[in-house]
Amino acid sequence: MPLPSRKKLHLGKTPMKFYFRAQDISVNLDGIDVEGSLVLVWKRGTRRTASEPFPIVEELSAVDGSLSRTAATTQDMAQICTMFKSSKGAFEPKLSKVSLVVEPPAGGAGRGGKAEQGKKLGST
């Protein structure tokens, strides 16, 4: 039987609301062999926000023949967060996680013939 969740007490601390926003998001995918689109997922606690899928663009250099992969979106992503400030002026830490997820091209098959739906490229 799972234990009931307990909310953290913030006695003697001042709650302050903050608005965090990510904008002009771009990703360099050199050395990573993926195709399709990317979705950026931002999680903090039980809150989750995700971007619309944005395409991966491949470009072949005319100079040295190297291949570069990039993806970019102008979509803004935002989350509102309550931070708690102590009387000494320090804020309690809050963890947030950002992940890139691959959305395969139409048809659902990648280069290897297997669907890569939901393949996570990485997170921080």
VMD Tcl script that draws the C-alpha trace (Angstrom):
set ca {
  {0.00 0.00 0.00}
  {1.53 3.33 -1.03}
  {2.23 5.92 1.61}
  {0.15 9.09 1.48}
  {2.00 12.02 -0.03}
  {3.01 14.78 2.33}
  {3.26 18.38 1.32}
  {6.45 20.10 2.36}
  {5.94 22.68 5.09}
  {7.21 26.14 4.29}
  {7.02 27.63 7.77}
  {8.50 31.11 8.05}
  {9.02 31.37 4.28}
  {7.48 33.81 1.85}
  {5.79 32.35 -1.25}
  {6.58 34.16 -4.49}
  {5.16 33.42 -7.95}
  {7.51 33.29 -10.93}
  {6.85 32.91 -14.63}
  {9.55 30.94 -16.45}
  {9.64 31.03 -20.25}
  {11.76 29.35 -22.93}
  {11.80 30.95 -26.37}
  {13.70 30.74 -29.68}
  {14.52 27.09 -29.04}
  {17.15 25.52 -31.30}
  {18.94 22.17 -31.14}
  {22.13 21.02 -32.88}
  {21.92 17.28 -33.62}
  {25.29 16.70 -35.29}
  {26.36 13.09 -34.80}
  {22.85 11.92 -33.91}
  {21.08 9.85 -36.58}
  {17.37 10.61 -36.23}
  {14.63 11.63 -38.60}
  {11.16 13.03 -38.18}
  {10.33 15.78 -35.72}
  {11.24 16.69 -32.17}
  {9.00 17.51 -29.24}
  {10.42 19.40 -26.29}
  {8.89 18.30 -22.97}
  {9.33 20.41 -19.83}
  {8.32 18.85 -16.49}
  {8.30 20.27 -13.00}
  {6.59 18.18 -10.35}
  {3.20 17.12 -11.70}
  {3.13 19.94 -14.26}
  {4.08 19.21 -17.83}
  {4.20 21.34 -20.94}
  {5.22 20.19 -24.42}
  {5.95 21.93 -27.69}
  {4.28 21.16 -30.96}
  {6.46 18.87 -33.08}
  {9.17 20.78 -34.96}
  {11.09 19.33 -37.94}
  {14.68 18.16 -38.06}
  {16.49 19.89 -40.94}
  {19.45 18.22 -42.64}
  {21.94 20.37 -44.55}
  {24.90 19.16 -46.60}
  {27.88 21.52 -46.62}
  {29.05 22.46 -50.14}
  {32.53 23.15 -48.76}
  {33.48 19.88 -47.03}
  {30.47 17.60 -47.64}
  {29.65 17.32 -43.94}
  {26.06 16.78 -42.86}
  {24.51 18.90 -40.13}
  {21.16 18.30 -38.42}
  {19.34 21.06 -36.60}
  {15.85 21.66 -35.29}
  {14.30 24.95 -34.21}
  {10.97 26.35 -33.15}
  {9.71 29.84 -32.39}
  {7.03 28.48 -30.09}
  {7.28 29.81 -26.53}
  {6.99 27.40 -23.60}
  {6.11 28.64 -20.12}
  {5.44 27.47 -16.58}
  {4.33 29.31 -13.46}
  {6.13 28.29 -10.28}
  {5.75 29.23 -6.62}
  {9.17 29.62 -5.01}
  {9.63 29.96 -1.26}
  {12.05 32.56 0.08}
  {13.62 32.26 3.53}
  {14.20 35.20 5.85}
  {17.89 35.07 4.81}
  {16.91 35.73 1.19}
  {17.65 32.26 -0.21}
  {15.08 30.34 -2.26}
  {14.26 26.65 -1.76}
  {15.43 24.58 -4.74}
  {12.88 23.26 -7.24}
  {13.76 20.63 -9.80}
  {12.73 20.90 -13.42}
  {13.42 18.48 -16.27}
  {13.62 19.21 -20.01}
  {13.62 16.33 -22.52}
  {13.79 16.00 -26.30}
  {11.56 13.28 -27.73}
  {11.66 12.04 -31.34}
  {8.40 11.86 -33.25}
  {8.93 9.64 -36.32}
  {7.96 10.76 -39.83}
  {4.53 9.91 -41.23}
  {4.21 6.15 -41.61}
  {5.95 5.53 -38.29}
  {9.09 3.84 -39.61}
  {12.60 5.18 -39.26}
  {15.65 4.31 -41.34}
  {15.98 0.94 -39.62}
  {12.35 0.07 -40.30}
  {11.34 0.27 -36.63}
  {9.06 2.94 -35.26}
  {10.89 5.34 -32.92}
  {7.76 6.83 -31.35}
  {8.64 8.47 -28.07}
  {12.41 7.80 -28.30}
  {14.02 10.17 -25.83}
  {17.19 11.82 -27.12}
  {18.21 13.21 -23.77}
  {17.15 15.28 -20.82}
  {18.57 17.72 -18.37}
}
mol new
graphics top color blue
foreach p $ca { graphics top sphere $p radius 0.5 }
foreach p [lrange $ca 0 end-1] q [lrange $ca 1 end] { graphics top cylinder $p $q radius 0.2 }
display resetview
